[in-house]
Amino acid sequence: MTKQDDKRRKLLDRLSRQLAYTAPALALIAGGAAFQALAENSPTEAGVTKPHDTTLWLASAHAASDAEAEGEAEAKGEAEAEGEAEAEGESEAEAGSNAEVARPDDYIPNYAEEAGKNPDDLIARGEALYRDTSLSANGLACASCHGADGLNGYQDTFNNPYPHAVAMGSNQFGMASVHANEMVQICMVAPMGAEPLPWDSEELAALSAYVVDAQQRYAEEP
């Protein structure tokens, strides 16, 4: 082998060793650059999403889900609170209406009790008021529903002396039974749309006396 051939062999060996060292490094560098380029420039069409985009999307979806759950919980809480307040208001309103038409505590009637006989002049005063439309707020009088003689439009319970059950008192005011003057107040507030009469008034006493008289006449009819 000549010196020239030996020199060429040594040069080729040195180049081979350098290539052996540099090739993996170049491959690693090239692979990393390709991965970065793919991550940054890969298309998002057809459902392909960038890694960092995926992270952002997951975070956004999680935040939206939390906001929706919080909104639903808040709306539910408000609805429940509103329902409780409404129910409480209705209960208070019902209690107030009952207080308007129910006898006050320690009340002493200023007419003869239901089984007794009231004075004729008090009954006559009550009969005039029974036909008086000015007592109402809608042009009605007691006679509008119960006839000129006061004997129409009653349930079978009207055969019984007061206090007795009255459908209007039970359905609208939660009262199991009513006295004659409570019946007058119920009619004043409900069908006639007016304020209840003062409990110590002559008008309430006269109307109550007439209602007792009408009940007694109704029960005596065949």
Rosetta constraint file for C-alpha pairs under 8 A:
AtomPair CA 1 CA 5 HARMONIC 6.14 0.50
AtomPair CA 1 CA 6 HARMONIC 6.70 0.50
AtomPair CA 2 CA 6 HARMONIC 6.35 0.50
AtomPair CA 3 CA 7 HARMONIC 6.11 0.50
AtomPair CA 4 CA 8 HARMONIC 6.28 0.50
AtomPair CA 5 CA 9 HARMONIC 6.31 0.50
AtomPair CA 6 CA 10 HARMONIC 6.36 0.50
AtomPair CA 7 CA 11 HARMONIC 6.30 0.50
AtomPair CA 8 CA 12 HARMONIC 6.26 0.50
AtomPair CA 9 CA 13 HARMONIC 6.21 0.50
AtomPair CA 10 CA 14 HARMONIC 6.26 0.50
AtomPair CA 11 CA 15 HARMONIC 6.25 0.50
AtomPair CA 12 CA 16 HARMONIC 6.14 0.50
AtomPair CA 13 CA 17 HARMONIC 6.34 0.50
AtomPair CA 14 CA 18 HARMONIC 6.31 0.50
AtomPair CA 15 CA 19 HARMONIC 6.14 0.50
AtomPair CA 16 CA 20 HARMONIC 6.17 0.50
AtomPair CA 17 CA 21 HARMONIC 6.44 0.50
AtomPair CA 18 CA 22 HARMONIC 6.15 0.50
AtomPair CA 19 CA 23 HARMONIC 5.67 0.50
AtomPair CA 20 CA 24 HARMONIC 7.48 0.50
AtomPair CA 21 CA 25 HARMONIC 7.29 0.50
AtomPair CA 22 CA 26 HARMONIC 6.05 0.50
AtomPair CA 23 CA 27 HARMONIC 6.11 0.50
AtomPair CA 24 CA 28 HARMONIC 6.05 0.50
AtomPair CA 25 CA 29 HARMONIC 6.10 0.50
AtomPair CA 26 CA 30 HARMONIC 5.93 0.50
AtomPair CA 27 CA 31 HARMONIC 5.94 0.50
AtomPair CA 28 CA 32 HARMONIC 6.14 0.50
AtomPair CA 29 CA 33 HARMONIC 6.21 0.50
AtomPair CA 30 CA 34 HARMONIC 6.07 0.50
AtomPair CA 31 CA 35 HARMONIC 6.15 0.50
AtomPair CA 32 CA 36 HARMONIC 6.16 0.50
AtomPair CA 33 CA 37 HARMONIC 6.05 0.50
AtomPair CA 34 CA 38 HARMONIC 6.02 0.50
AtomPair CA 35 CA 39 HARMONIC 6.08 0.50
AtomPair CA 36 CA 40 HARMONIC 6.10 0.50
AtomPair CA 37 CA 41 HARMONIC 5.61 0.50
AtomPair CA 37 CA 42 HARMONIC 7.45 0.50
AtomPair CA 38 CA 42 HARMONIC 4.94 0.50
AtomPair CA 39 CA 50 HARMONIC 5.88 0.50
AtomPair CA 39 CA 51 HARMONIC 6.68 0.50
AtomPair CA 40 CA 50 HARMONIC 7.06 0.50
AtomPair CA 42 CA 48 HARMONIC 7.81 0.50
AtomPair CA 42 CA 49 HARMONIC 7.82 0.50
AtomPair CA 42 CA 50 HARMONIC 6.77 0.50
AtomPair CA 43 CA 48 HARMONIC 6.49 0.50
AtomPair CA 43 CA 49 HARMONIC 7.26 0.50
AtomPair CA 43 CA 50 HARMONIC 7.84 0.50
AtomPair CA 44 CA 48 HARMONIC 4.58 0.50
AtomPair CA 44 CA 49 HARMONIC 4.85 0.50
AtomPair CA 44 CA 50 HARMONIC 6.87 0.50
AtomPair CA 45 CA 49 HARMONIC 7.79 0.50
AtomPair CA 49 CA 53 HARMONIC 6.34 0.50
AtomPair CA 49 CA 54 HARMONIC 6.20 0.50
AtomPair CA 50 CA 54 HARMONIC 6.09 0.50
AtomPair CA 51 CA 55 HARMONIC 6.45 0.50
AtomPair CA 52 CA 56 HARMONIC 6.28 0.50
AtomPair CA 53 CA 57 HARMONIC 6.00 0.50
AtomPair CA 54 CA 58 HARMONIC 6.11 0.50
AtomPair CA 55 CA 59 HARMONIC 6.23 0.50
AtomPair CA 56 CA 60 HARMONIC 6.11 0.50
AtomPair CA 57 CA 61 HARMONIC 6.01 0.50
AtomPair CA 58 CA 62 HARMONIC 6.07 0.50
AtomPair CA 59 CA 63 HARMONIC 6.19 0.50
AtomPair CA 60 CA 64 HARMONIC 6.11 0.50
AtomPair CA 61 CA 65 HARMONIC 6.10 0.50
AtomPair CA 62 CA 66 HARMONIC 6.20 0.50
AtomPair CA 63 CA 67 HARMONIC 6.13 0.50
AtomPair CA 64 CA 68 HARMONIC 6.07 0.50
AtomPair CA 65 CA 69 HARMONIC 6.14 0.50
AtomPair CA 66 CA 70 HARMONIC 6.05 0.50
AtomPair CA 67 CA 71 HARMONIC 6.00 0.50
AtomPair CA 68 CA 72 HARMONIC 6.13 0.50
AtomPair CA 69 CA 73 HARMONIC 6.13 0.50
AtomPair CA 70 CA 74 HARMONIC 6.07 0.50
AtomPair CA 71 CA 75 HARMONIC 6.03 0.50
AtomPair CA 72 CA 76 HARMONIC 6.00 0.50
AtomPair CA 73 CA 77 HARMONIC 6.06 0.50
AtomPair CA 74 CA 78 HARMONIC 6.13 0.50
AtomPair CA 75 CA 79 HARMONIC 6.06 0.50
AtomPair CA 76 CA 80 HARMONIC 6.11 0.50
AtomPair CA 77 CA 81 HARMONIC 6.07 0.50
AtomPair CA 78 CA 82 HARMONIC 5.94 0.50
AtomPair CA 79 CA 83 HARMONIC 5.99 0.50
AtomPair CA 80 CA 84 HARMONIC 6.10 0.50
AtomPair CA 81 CA 85 HARMONIC 6.11 0.50
AtomPair CA 82 CA 86 HARMONIC 5.99 0.50
AtomPair CA 83 CA 87 HARMONIC 6.03 0.50
AtomPair CA 84 CA 88 HARMONIC 6.02 0.50
AtomPair CA 85 CA 89 HARMONIC 6.01 0.50
AtomPair CA 86 CA 90 HARMONIC 6.10 0.50
AtomPair CA 87 CA 91 HARMONIC 6.08 0.50
AtomPair CA 88 CA 92 HARMONIC 6.14 0.50
AtomPair CA 89 CA 93 HARMONIC 6.03 0.50
AtomPair CA 90 CA 94 HARMONIC 6.03 0.50
AtomPair CA 91 CA 95 HARMONIC 6.14 0.50
AtomPair CA 92 CA 96 HARMONIC 6.08 0.50
AtomPair CA 93 CA 97 HARMONIC 6.20 0.50
AtomPair CA 94 CA 98 HARMONIC 6.18 0.50
AtomPair CA 94 CA 173 HARMONIC 6.91 0.50
AtomPair CA 95 CA 99 HARMONIC 6.18 0.50
AtomPair CA 96 CA 100 HARMONIC 6.39 0.50
AtomPair CA 97 CA 101 HARMONIC 6.77 0.50
AtomPair CA 97 CA 173 HARMONIC 6.79 0.50
AtomPair CA 98 CA 102 HARMONIC 5.82 0.50
AtomPair CA 98 CA 173 HARMONIC 5.31 0.50
AtomPair CA 98 CA 174 HARMONIC 7.38 0.50
AtomPair CA 98 CA 175 HARMONIC 7.84 0.50
AtomPair CA 99 CA 103 HARMONIC 7.70 0.50
AtomPair CA 99 CA 104 HARMONIC 7.71 0.50
AtomPair CA 100 CA 185 HARMONIC 7.76 0.50
AtomPair CA 100 CA 196 HARMONIC 6.67 0.50
AtomPair CA 101 CA 182 HARMONIC 5.63 0.50
AtomPair CA 101 CA 183 HARMONIC 7.95 0.50
AtomPair CA 101 CA 185 HARMONIC 5.19 0.50
AtomPair CA 101 CA 186 HARMONIC 5.72 0.50
AtomPair CA 101 CA 189 HARMONIC 7.90 0.50
AtomPair CA 101 CA 196 HARMONIC 6.94 0.50
AtomPair CA 102 CA 182 HARMONIC 5.86 0.50
AtomPair CA 103 CA 107 HARMONIC 6.38 0.50
AtomPair CA 103 CA 182 HARMONIC 6.66 0.50
AtomPair CA 103 CA 199 HARMONIC 8.00 0.50
AtomPair CA 109 CA 113 HARMONIC 7.39 0.50
AtomPair CA 109 CA 200 HARMONIC 7.97 0.50
AtomPair CA 109 CA 205 HARMONIC 7.62 0.50
AtomPair CA 110 CA 200 HARMONIC 7.02 0.50
AtomPair CA 110 CA 205 HARMONIC 5.74 0.50
AtomPair CA 111 CA 118 HARMONIC 6.70 0.50
AtomPair CA 111 CA 205 HARMONIC 5.37 0.50
AtomPair CA 111 CA 206 HARMONIC 7.47 0.50
AtomPair CA 111 CA 208 HARMONIC 7.21 0.50
AtomPair CA 111 CA 209 HARMONIC 6.22 0.50
AtomPair CA 112 CA 116 HARMONIC 5.71 0.50
AtomPair CA 112 CA 117 HARMONIC 6.31 0.50
AtomPair CA 112 CA 118 HARMONIC 5.34 0.50
AtomPair CA 112 CA 209 HARMONIC 7.15 0.50
AtomPair CA 113 CA 117 HARMONIC 7.91 0.50
AtomPair CA 114 CA 161 HARMONIC 6.37 0.50
AtomPair CA 114 CA 162 HARMONIC 5.45 0.50
AtomPair CA 114 CA 163 HARMONIC 7.42 0.50
AtomPair CA 114 CA 179 HARMONIC 7.72 0.50
AtomPair CA 114 CA 180 HARMONIC 7.04 0.50
AtomPair CA 114 CA 212 HARMONIC 5.83 0.50
AtomPair CA 115 CA 161 HARMONIC 6.56 0.50
AtomPair CA 115 CA 162 HARMONIC 7.57 0.50
AtomPair CA 115 CA 212 HARMONIC 7.98 0.50
AtomPair CA 117 CA 213 HARMONIC 7.88 0.50
AtomPair CA 118 CA 122 HARMONIC 6.85 0.50
AtomPair CA 118 CA 123 HARMONIC 6.78 0.50
AtomPair CA 118 CA 209 HARMONIC 6.02 0.50
AtomPair CA 118 CA 213 HARMONIC 7.90 0.50
AtomPair CA 119 CA 123 HARMONIC 6.44 0.50
AtomPair CA 120 CA 124 HARMONIC 6.10 0.50
AtomPair CA 121 CA 125 HARMONIC 6.15 0.50
AtomPair CA 122 CA 126 HARMONIC 6.17 0.50
AtomPair CA 122 CA 205 HARMONIC 7.77 0.50
AtomPair CA 122 CA 206 HARMONIC 5.17 0.50
AtomPair CA 122 CA 209 HARMONIC 6.67 0.50
AtomPair CA 122 CA 210 HARMONIC 7.74 0.50
AtomPair CA 123 CA 127 HARMONIC 6.14 0.50
AtomPair CA 123 CA 206 HARMONIC 5.97 0.50
AtomPair CA 123 CA 207 HARMONIC 7.43 0.50
AtomPair CA 123 CA 209 HARMONIC 5.47 0.50
AtomPair CA 123 CA 210 HARMONIC 4.82 0.50
AtomPair CA 123 CA 213 HARMONIC 7.41 0.50
AtomPair CA 124 CA 128 HARMONIC 6.44 0.50
AtomPair CA 124 CA 206 HARMONIC 7.84 0.50
AtomPair CA 124 CA 210 HARMONIC 7.46 0.50
AtomPair CA 125 CA 129 HARMONIC 6.46 0.50
AtomPair CA 125 CA 206 HARMONIC 5.74 0.50
AtomPair CA 125 CA 207 HARMONIC 7.59 0.50
AtomPair CA 126 CA 130 HARMONIC 5.97 0.50
AtomPair CA 126 CA 203 HARMONIC 7.17 0.50
AtomPair CA 126 CA 205 HARMONIC 7.84 0.50
AtomPair CA 126 CA 206 HARMONIC 4.15 0.50
AtomPair CA 126 CA 207 HARMONIC 4.20 0.50
AtomPair CA 126 CA 208 HARMONIC 7.26 0.50
AtomPair CA 126 CA 209 HARMONIC 6.62 0.50
AtomPair CA 126 CA 210 HARMONIC 5.12 0.50
AtomPair CA 127 CA 131 HARMONIC 6.73 0.50
AtomPair CA 127 CA 206 HARMONIC 7.91 0.50
AtomPair CA 127 CA 207 HARMONIC 7.04 0.50
AtomPair CA 127 CA 210 HARMONIC 6.02 0.50
AtomPair CA 128 CA 132 HARMONIC 6.46 0.50
AtomPair CA 129 CA 135 HARMONIC 7.86 0.50
AtomPair CA 129 CA 203 HARMONIC 7.44 0.50
AtomPair CA 129 CA 206 HARMONIC 7.91 0.50
AtomPair CA 129 CA 207 HARMONIC 6.69 0.50
AtomPair CA 130 CA 141 HARMONIC 6.37 0.50
AtomPair CA 130 CA 142 HARMONIC 5.10 0.50
AtomPair CA 130 CA 143 HARMONIC 6.04 0.50
AtomPair CA 130 CA 207 HARMONIC 6.64 0.50
AtomPair CA 130 CA 210 HARMONIC 7.98 0.50
AtomPair CA 131 CA 141 HARMONIC 5.44 0.50
AtomPair CA 131 CA 142 HARMONIC 6.13 0.50
AtomPair CA 131 CA 143 HARMONIC 5.39 0.50
AtomPair CA 131 CA 144 HARMONIC 7.91 0.50
AtomPair CA 131 CA 148 HARMONIC 7.58 0.50
AtomPair CA 132 CA 141 HARMONIC 5.58 0.50
AtomPair CA 132 CA 142 HARMONIC 7.72 0.50
AtomPair CA 133 CA 139 HARMONIC 5.28 0.50
AtomPair CA 133 CA 140 HARMONIC 5.19 0.50
AtomPair CA 133 CA 141 HARMONIC 4.48 0.50
AtomPair CA 134 CA 139 HARMONIC 6.86 0.50
AtomPair CA 134 CA 141 HARMONIC 7.72 0.50
AtomPair CA 135 CA 141 HARMONIC 7.13 0.50
AtomPair CA 135 CA 188 HARMONIC 7.82 0.50
AtomPair CA 135 CA 192 HARMONIC 7.92 0.50
AtomPair CA 135 CA 194 HARMONIC 7.27 0.50
AtomPair CA 136 CA 140 HARMONIC 5.85 0.50
AtomPair CA 136 CA 141 HARMONIC 6.63 0.50
AtomPair CA 136 CA 188 HARMONIC 6.83 0.50
AtomPair CA 136 CA 192 HARMONIC 4.83 0.50
AtomPair CA 136 CA 193 HARMONIC 6.17 0.50
AtomPair CA 136 CA 194 HARMONIC 5.22 0.50
AtomPair CA 137 CA 192 HARMONIC 6.12 0.50
AtomPair CA 137 CA 193 HARMONIC 5.34 0.50
AtomPair CA 137 CA 194 HARMONIC 5.22 0.50
AtomPair CA 138 CA 192 HARMONIC 6.13 0.50
AtomPair CA 138 CA 193 HARMONIC 6.50 0.50
AtomPair CA 139 CA 192 HARMONIC 7.64 0.50
AtomPair CA 140 CA 144 HARMONIC 5.95 0.50
AtomPair CA 140 CA 191 HARMONIC 7.90 0.50
AtomPair CA 140 CA 192 HARMONIC 5.84 0.50
AtomPair CA 141 CA 145 HARMONIC 7.64 0.50
AtomPair CA 141 CA 192 HARMONIC 7.13 0.50
AtomPair CA 142 CA 146 HARMONIC 6.31 0.50
AtomPair CA 142 CA 147 HARMONIC 7.93 0.50
AtomPair CA 142 CA 187 HARMONIC 7.62 0.50
AtomPair CA 143 CA 147 HARMONIC 4.68 0.50
AtomPair CA 143 CA 148 HARMONIC 5.40 0.50
AtomPair CA 143 CA 149 HARMONIC 7.77 0.50
AtomPair CA 143 CA 150 HARMONIC 6.48 0.50
AtomPair CA 145 CA 152 HARMONIC 7.25 0.50
AtomPair CA 145 CA 153 HARMONIC 6.39 0.50
AtomPair CA 146 CA 150 HARMONIC 5.00 0.50
AtomPair CA 146 CA 151 HARMONIC 5.93 0.50
AtomPair CA 146 CA 152 HARMONIC 4.38 0.50
AtomPair CA 146 CA 153 HARMONIC 5.29 0.50
AtomPair CA 146 CA 154 HARMONIC 7.56 0.50
AtomPair CA 147 CA 151 HARMONIC 6.39 0.50
AtomPair CA 147 CA 152 HARMONIC 5.49 0.50
AtomPair CA 147 CA 153 HARMONIC 7.87 0.50
AtomPair CA 149 CA 214 HARMONIC 7.82 0.50
AtomPair CA 150 CA 211 HARMONIC 7.83 0.50
AtomPair CA 150 CA 214 HARMONIC 5.86 0.50
AtomPair CA 151 CA 214 HARMONIC 6.38 0.50
AtomPair CA 151 CA 215 HARMONIC 7.76 0.50
AtomPair CA 151 CA 217 HARMONIC 7.90 0.50
AtomPair CA 151 CA 218 HARMONIC 6.02 0.50
AtomPair CA 154 CA 158 HARMONIC 6.15 0.50
AtomPair CA 155 CA 166 HARMONIC 7.70 0.50
AtomPair CA 155 CA 167 HARMONIC 7.90 0.50
AtomPair CA 157 CA 164 HARMONIC 6.70 0.50
AtomPair CA 157 CA 165 HARMONIC 6.37 0.50
AtomPair CA 157 CA 166 HARMONIC 6.98 0.50
AtomPair CA 158 CA 164 HARMONIC 7.57 0.50
AtomPair CA 158 CA 215 HARMONIC 6.35 0.50
AtomPair CA 158 CA 218 HARMONIC 7.52 0.50
AtomPair CA 158 CA 219 HARMONIC 7.40 0.50
AtomPair CA 159 CA 215 HARMONIC 6.84 0.50
AtomPair CA 159 CA 216 HARMONIC 7.92 0.50
AtomPair CA 159 CA 218 HARMONIC 6.58 0.50
AtomPair CA 159 CA 219 HARMONIC 4.66 0.50
AtomPair CA 160 CA 164 HARMONIC 6.48 0.50
AtomPair CA 160 CA 215 HARMONIC 7.79 0.50
AtomPair CA 160 CA 219 HARMONIC 7.13 0.50
AtomPair CA 161 CA 212 HARMONIC 7.94 0.50
AtomPair CA 161 CA 215 HARMONIC 6.95 0.50
AtomPair CA 161 CA 216 HARMONIC 7.36 0.50
AtomPair CA 162 CA 178 HARMONIC 6.89 0.50
AtomPair CA 162 CA 179 HARMONIC 5.28 0.50
AtomPair CA 162 CA 180 HARMONIC 6.03 0.50
AtomPair CA 162 CA 212 HARMONIC 7.57 0.50
AtomPair CA 163 CA 177 HARMONIC 5.85 0.50
AtomPair CA 163 CA 178 HARMONIC 4.94 0.50
AtomPair CA 163 CA 179 HARMONIC 4.31 0.50
AtomPair CA 163 CA 180 HARMONIC 6.83 0.50
AtomPair CA 164 CA 176 HARMONIC 7.98 0.50
AtomPair CA 164 CA 177 HARMONIC 4.74 0.50
AtomPair CA 164 CA 178 HARMONIC 5.65 0.50
AtomPair CA 164 CA 179 HARMONIC 7.04 0.50
AtomPair CA 165 CA 169 HARMONIC 7.60 0.50
AtomPair CA 165 CA 170 HARMONIC 7.40 0.50
AtomPair CA 165 CA 176 HARMONIC 5.84 0.50
AtomPair CA 165 CA 177 HARMONIC 4.12 0.50
AtomPair CA 165 CA 178 HARMONIC 6.30 0.50
AtomPair CA 166 CA 170 HARMONIC 6.22 0.50
AtomPair CA 166 CA 176 HARMONIC 7.64 0.50
AtomPair CA 166 CA 177 HARMONIC 6.30 0.50
AtomPair CA 166 CA 178 HARMONIC 6.84 0.50
AtomPair CA 167 CA 171 HARMONIC 5.88 0.50
AtomPair CA 168 CA 172 HARMONIC 5.68 0.50
AtomPair CA 168 CA 173 HARMONIC 7.40 0.50
AtomPair CA 168 CA 186 HARMONIC 7.85 0.50
AtomPair CA 169 CA 173 HARMONIC 5.15 0.50
AtomPair CA 169 CA 174 HARMONIC 6.27 0.50
AtomPair CA 169 CA 175 HARMONIC 5.27 0.50
AtomPair CA 169 CA 176 HARMONIC 7.30 0.50
AtomPair CA 169 CA 177 HARMONIC 7.27 0.50
AtomPair CA 169 CA 178 HARMONIC 7.08 0.50
AtomPair CA 169 CA 183 HARMONIC 7.69 0.50
AtomPair CA 169 CA 186 HARMONIC 6.93 0.50
AtomPair CA 170 CA 174 HARMONIC 4.47 0.50
AtomPair CA 170 CA 175 HARMONIC 4.65 0.50
AtomPair CA 170 CA 176 HARMONIC 5.62 0.50
AtomPair CA 170 CA 177 HARMONIC 7.43 0.50
AtomPair CA 171 CA 175 HARMONIC 7.90 0.50
AtomPair CA 178 CA 182 HARMONIC 5.72 0.50
AtomPair CA 178 CA 183 HARMONIC 6.21 0.50
AtomPair CA 179 CA 183 HARMONIC 6.23 0.50
AtomPair CA 180 CA 184 HARMONIC 6.45 0.50
AtomPair CA 180 CA 208 HARMONIC 5.39 0.50
AtomPair CA 180 CA 209 HARMONIC 7.88 0.50
AtomPair CA 180 CA 211 HARMONIC 6.33 0.50
AtomPair CA 180 CA 212 HARMONIC 6.40 0.50
AtomPair CA 181 CA 185 HARMONIC 6.35 0.50
AtomPair CA 181 CA 204 HARMONIC 6.64 0.50
AtomPair CA 181 CA 205 HARMONIC 7.32 0.50
AtomPair CA 181 CA 207 HARMONIC 7.55 0.50
AtomPair CA 181 CA 208 HARMONIC 4.89 0.50
AtomPair CA 182 CA 186 HARMONIC 6.15 0.50
AtomPair CA 183 CA 187 HARMONIC 6.29 0.50
AtomPair CA 184 CA 188 HARMONIC 6.19 0.50
AtomPair CA 184 CA 204 HARMONIC 7.35 0.50
AtomPair CA 184 CA 207 HARMONIC 6.94 0.50
AtomPair CA 184 CA 208 HARMONIC 6.55 0.50
AtomPair CA 184 CA 211 HARMONIC 7.92 0.50
AtomPair CA 185 CA 189 HARMONIC 6.22 0.50
AtomPair CA 185 CA 196 HARMONIC 5.26 0.50
AtomPair CA 185 CA 197 HARMONIC 6.69 0.50
AtomPair CA 186 CA 190 HARMONIC 5.88 0.50
AtomPair CA 186 CA 196 HARMONIC 7.78 0.50
AtomPair CA 187 CA 191 HARMONIC 5.53 0.50
AtomPair CA 187 CA 192 HARMONIC 6.19 0.50
AtomPair CA 188 CA 192 HARMONIC 5.09 0.50
AtomPair CA 188 CA 193 HARMONIC 6.32 0.50
AtomPair CA 188 CA 194 HARMONIC 5.42 0.50
AtomPair CA 188 CA 195 HARMONIC 6.50 0.50
AtomPair CA 188 CA 196 HARMONIC 5.74 0.50
AtomPair CA 188 CA 197 HARMONIC 7.69 0.50
AtomPair CA 189 CA 193 HARMONIC 4.98 0.50
AtomPair CA 189 CA 194 HARMONIC 5.06 0.50
AtomPair CA 189 CA 195 HARMONIC 5.74 0.50
AtomPair CA 189 CA 196 HARMONIC 5.95 0.50
AtomPair CA 190 CA 194 HARMONIC 7.64 0.50
AtomPair CA 197 CA 201 HARMONIC 7.00 0.50
AtomPair CA 197 CA 203 HARMONIC 7.39 0.50
AtomPair CA 197 CA 204 HARMONIC 6.15 0.50
AtomPair CA 198 CA 204 HARMONIC 7.12 0.50
AtomPair CA 199 CA 204 HARMONIC 6.64 0.50
AtomPair CA 200 CA 204 HARMONIC 7.37 0.50
AtomPair CA 200 CA 205 HARMONIC 7.64 0.50
AtomPair CA 201 CA 205 HARMONIC 6.51 0.50
AtomPair CA 202 CA 206 HARMONIC 6.01 0.50
AtomPair CA 203 CA 207 HARMONIC 6.10 0.50
AtomPair CA 204 CA 208 HARMONIC 5.95 0.50
AtomPair CA 205 CA 209 HARMONIC 6.16 0.50
AtomPair CA 206 CA 210 HARMONIC 6.30 0.50
AtomPair CA 207 CA 211 HARMONIC 6.16 0.50
AtomPair CA 208 CA 212 HARMONIC 6.23 0.50
AtomPair CA 209 CA 213 HARMONIC 6.26 0.50
AtomPair CA 210 CA 214 HARMONIC 6.10 0.50
AtomPair CA 211 CA 215 HARMONIC 6.15 0.50
AtomPair CA 212 CA 216 HARMONIC 6.26 0.50
AtomPair CA 213 CA 217 HARMONIC 6.25 0.50
AtomPair CA 214 CA 218 HARMONIC 5.99 0.50
AtomPair CA 215 CA 219 HARMONIC 6.13 0.50
AtomPair CA 216 CA 220 HARMONIC 6.32 0.50
AtomPair CA 217 CA 221 HARMONIC 6.51 0.50
